[in-house]
Each structure stands twice: as C-alpha cells, then as structure tokens.
C-alpha cells in the first residue's frame, strides 16, 4: 500500500476522533459578541489536514483507544497551532492562508494579534479542563518554547552567517517541540510505558523537524495555488532556511554574493530573487534539504521500532512519507 493510501485510510479511521476534536475547538471558540464570533470563525478555517491532532489520535489508537480526553488534547494542540498561525501571518505580512484571506489581511493587525491571544488563552483554559497535571506542565512549557523559537528566528533575520545548529534550534523550538510534546502526551494518556512515551515523543519531534524543512522548501518553490498560502515570505522577511544554508555551504563566491544581496533588504531585485531560486535548484540544495527531512523521518522511525508492532510502525511511516512528499 502506498503512503497516500495509508494516509487516506488513517484519516478515514480517525474521522470520529477528528470530529470530536472539531467539536471541542468549536465550543472553545464560541463567543457571544458577533464581532468576536466572526474572528473565531475565520481562524477556525485555518485548520487544514489537522495533522497534529491526527497524530495524537493515531498514537492513542496504537496504545489503546482514542477517548474524549485524547480528543481534548488534540483540540488544545491544534488551537495552540492556530494561534501561532494568526501571529505568524501578522509578522510575515501574509495575505493568504488555506486559500483565503488571512485574519490580518481581512481584519487588520490589531485584531489579529488579540485574536491570537484569545485562541492561546482558550487553549490553555481547555487544557486546564483536561485534568492532567503532566499535560498542563508540558504544554504550557511548550508554548513558551515555541514563542522563544520565534524570537530567536526574528533575532537572526537577514543573518546570512546563521549557523546550522542555530537553525535547528529555531525549528526545533517553533515547530518540532509541539509535535513531540503532543504525541508524547497522547502516549502518556493512553497508558504507554515511560520508555515508549519517550520514543513516541522522539518520533514526533523528528517528524516536526522534517515538516518544517519541507515547509521551508515549499515556501521557496511551491505553487501558491496548491499550497494555499502566501509563499516567498521567508526570503522577503530574511529567514535563513535549510536550502539557503546548504547553498551557502557549497562555498561558491557568486552564490554567496547573490544570497547576501537578496537577504540584505526586503525589496531585493526580482532578477536576484529569481536567480537565487534557480541556483537553489541547479545546485541541488533543495533536494539535499529534502533528503535531510527524510533522514529525520528515518531517525524517528528507528526510535519507535522497539516499542511498536510492524503494523503500527507502518502507520507512522506513512505519516512521515506524507510530510516529506506533501505539496500543500
């Protein structure tokens, strides 16, 4: 069975649990005032494949059965993710998300920032109702880590000399941490052993790294019609992503000069941007970055291999293959 077929089957199996997640989110974002209700309805549409809650539900089924508590955990993690997307779109001045106008494009930055705060607050309120102190401690810490990662990324804007270790520190904090904590808690709430829980968290953390690396590539060369969000924002905002680091590492003086010109200012010449995108493809840097993502998926698989059946490992392998092959 192909990865796509596995994933389609997985989502079909998880449909009842995902419906429970959606119900939890809808209730959490209910608002009495029409103005707030409109904002919350708009951000609810940001949920696409709901990969994070799907992973949480999947993990729970591998150790037992998905429960109302697991669905609530999935809702909390998805809401944290939604809040970060609202804030990211303000920071990146993005106009498109899931094929629709971003909250900031439609309602302005003032309301978008506060809406993101509302979603964060309601996610934590829902988390407090989960009734698990471990989940409360780990997820509130994860939110802090996520925000710290965004701050580090901002501090390194237009830093062409960014070290690879710092790049990984940034994407680990802003993306992989939430994957790892969410999946680990799913195993925890499903009665897994501490060793299995740690292995699952490691698998999901590696998945999160792979997801972000693939996303970085899509931002450079993806199709906006397929991806459904504003692309090219990483270059415009001066973010050094893995394909750029790999191109820089090849040591070509011309490529380095071109990279410095493009990253020096928001209004880089279109000809320089187009030349840089071409060089990323010609040099193999994009392919190398994708292979790095594949390597992270493989490391994650190795971590969970001793704790799960081959059938369960195949389910998780399909998720990893989707992440590195996705076009949206």
C-alpha positions, 0 to 999 in steps of 0.5 A: 500500500502506498503512503497516500493510501495509508494516509487516506485510510488513517484519516478515514479511521480517525474521522470520529476522533477528528470530529470530536476534536472539531467539536471541542475547538468549536465550543472553545471558540464560541463567543457571544459578541458577533464581532468576536464570533466572526474572528473565531470563525475565520481562524477556525478555517485555518485548520487544514489536514489537522495533522497534529491532532491526527497524530495524537489520535493515531498514537492513542489508537496504537496504545489503546483507544482514542477517548474524549480526553485524547480528543481534548488534547488534540483540540488544545494542540491544534488551537495552540497551532492556530494561534501561532498561525494568526501571529505568524501571518501578522509578522510575515505580512501574509495575505493568504492562508488555506486559500483565503484571506488571512485574519490580518489581511481581512481584519487588520493587525490589531485584531489579529494579534488579540485574536491570537491571544484569545485562541492561546488563552482558550487553549490553555483554559481547555487544557486546564479542563483536561485534568492532567497535571503532566499535560498542563506542565508540558504544554504550557512549557511548550508554548513558551518554547515555541514563542522563544523559537520565534524570537530567536528566528526574528533575532537572526533575520537577514543573518546570512552567517546563521549557523546550522545548529542555530537553525535547528534550534529555531525549528526545533523550538517553533515547530518540532517541540509541539509535535513531540510534546503532543504525541508524547502526551497522547502516549502518556494518556493512553497508558504507554510505558515511560520508555515508549512515551519517550520514543513516541515523543522522539518520533514526533519531534523528528517528524516536526523537524522534517515538516518544517524543512519541507515547509521551508522548501515549499515556501521557496518553490511551491505553487501558491495555488496548491499550497494555499498560502502566501509563499516567498515570505521567508526570503522577503522577511530574511529567514535563513532556511535549510536550502539557503544554508546548504547553498551557502555551504557549497562555498561558491563566491557568486552564490554567496554574493547573490544570497547576501544581496537578496537577504540584505533588504526586503525589496531585493531585485526580482532578477536576484530573487529569481536567480537565487531560486534557480541556483537553489535548484541547479545546485541541488540544495533543495533536494539535499534539504529534502533528503535531510527531512527524510533522514529525520523521518528515518531517525524517528522511525528507528526510535519507535521500532522497539516499542511498536508492532510492524503494523503500527510502525507502518502507520507512522511511516506513512505519516512521515512519507506524507510530510516529506512528499506533501505539496500543500 
